[in-house]
Amino acid sequence: MTPSPALPPRTASRPRPTSGCGPSSASSKTAIHTSRRAPVLGSASSWRPGSVRAILVDAGPLVALLSRKDSHHEEIVAAIKKIEGPLVTVWPVLVEAMYLLSTWAAQKALWEIMETGVVRLLDLDETDAPGMKSLMEKYKDLPMDLADAALVHVAAREDIRTVLTVDKRDFGVYRLPRKGRFTLLP
């Protein structure tokens, strides 16, 4: 596989990103997430498209939640405690977050968040690919990555207008067809 020009090969000067999560801190961070009070509007694990307003979760908040060293950690923890709707995401976001977390302890904590249904994974299949490709072409000047394209595509497909993200710049530009701007949290 040829490395992307935007991502040069890993070297001593470009090591794998670190999360700041070690084995001793991952379990306490999981507790922050799994102890979140039950959503008033329904849980992520019981959410079905069209039932209640879900909130899409980008990779940045997942990383910030599990990394106390992340500059957005406190803000994301506070926001998640206030959110009442179900939290949903897509597999490209999960892949990005796993990569950014980089340690097994942090990745395991993210798996626990997914397995307990605190954040629910929405389906994507080959029928979604043309829509994601079209979005990436439309926003090629940003550029839009696959995780963002998947979130925007699913938002349009499922009529979800709210995104928990630390990427205000890009999500401030993205638009939903016939719906306009996203509501950005926190």
Secondary structure, 3 states (H helix, E strand, C coil): CCCCCCCCCCECCECCCCCCCCHHHHHHHHHHHHCCCCCCCCCHHHCCCCCCCCEEECHHHHHHHHCCCCCCHHHHHHHHHHCCCCEEECHHHHHHHHHHHCCHHHHHHHHHHHHCCCEEECCCCHHHHHHHHHHHHHCCCCCCCHHHHHHHHHHHHHCCCEEECCCHHHHCCCEECCCEECEEEC
